[in-house]
Amino acid sequence: MHVLLTNDDGFDAPGLKALSESIRYWASQSGLGPVQLTVVAPDQGRSECGHSVIRSGELKISETAKDWYAVSGTPVDCARVALNCICPDVDFVVSGINAGANVGIDILMSGTVAAAREAAIHGKPALAISHYRHPDIPKSWDHTPQWLTSVFDRFLQSSVNHSLPPAERSLNPAPESVQSPSPLWNVNLPAIPINGETVPPIRTCFVDPIPLKRTGEIQPTDTLATDSPLQETPVRLTSDFHGRQRQEGSDVQLCFSGSITISELTVF
């Protein structure tokens, strides 16, 4: 099995290392045998860049370790470079693990989700994985292999199911007109105290449609006291991410309440 890994936090992010360890752990626990990993990730953090690409000039690529590449582009650029130039034969693509949740309509801004979406557009089963972080909960990555093993099992089964003719699919398929070319999942891990090898409950759920409420303020300056046009005037937008509104049963509500969430997405 050949798996492509990418992210939006950069090629040297601890979440990407945790993801590679989680894939290898899952493969060993599931009896899949050796797994080949290829990592193609941005050469710097590209958080909240959405489905953007670099359009000016050529991209640069460097192999920082065996099969581990840094690209001077966005997560979508990385997916394109990988699937067109480096490893077009991969079996599926995993993007993450993002340091912070990607839930609700925030997924529209997420570079982590965008890389997975691009892979699905290219016909590759893909999932994005993010880890909700809360200031009151110590940050750790060591537990992710145990937490993700069952998620990967489910995703592999979904990929097999997706390849069947519609009449033979077993997992409540969406109409063909709205399905992604390949399975596309968004997974979020909760911010809870680590309790040995205990794995949080895994819940499939819908993406919360409630916008994250923001307040804006143009910072007072001498300019505002005149009729002059604004020039380089600071603007501050603030929000309460952890206290955001949420719908019962949504990815926001379930992840923030301590569950691992799985949301099946379409490419648009």
Phi, psi and omega in degrees: 000137182240124185236134174264132176245142175209182179192188171238001180269353178109157188296338183253016182289141179298330178295328178289320175297317178298324178295317180297320178293325180293320178296315181295321178297314179301315181298320180289322181287331184267000179071025181278349181082191182300143177239136177267126179248134170237128181249125175226107189223162180299150180282356176205168179299135180229038184299147175057036178264357179060214183265037182278161177224161175273120186253348183258121176077183182267156176276154176246142180229139178227137175269108184275339174201174182300123178062024181232111190241144174247132184238139182278055182209189181277172175302322178295319174303317181298317178298318180293316179299314182298312188280344178254337188237330191250309187216066181293348184264012183298152181278323173201172188233136176234130180246127180145203349278122183290140177275084184133148183290148167237091186230164178059206182288357174301337182297340178291334180266346191286125172290328177300311180291323182298320179297318177294319178300317179299320178296319179296322176300326178279005176088015181256131171304135187213145172222144175256137181234131179227156181238111176302136178237137178234139184299339181270356184245123178303141181275137178208155175240349189296335184276349189298326177301317180291320183292328189265350185302311180293326177299314180295322176301313181296320182293320178299317178296321178297322179295320177295315181297321182294332182281350180281159172301150185309320184292341184259001182282145187250356190246057174045061185294147171285160175305146183303329183294339182244003179286151171288155175304329176218163179305139180223113182243148170242121185243135176232131176265141184280164174261094179223157176300139180283129183238081180058230180259013179293129181258131178299159176299147179254125184234132169273142188200170178270161178278127183295125182273357184285125180296150172285116184289132178236150172243146183235149179213128171276121187293136181296134174217173177298332182299322184293343180276359181240179177268009183289149175298150177296136179225112178054035182276129182294140175234133181242126174249130181231157179205163176250088185299315185286332181259017185300154174296151181206153176265145178300131178085002180274172178297322179297309184297316185286317179294315181292343178265000173112011179256153165281126183250144174234122176239124177278128184249165166246163186288337175201000000 
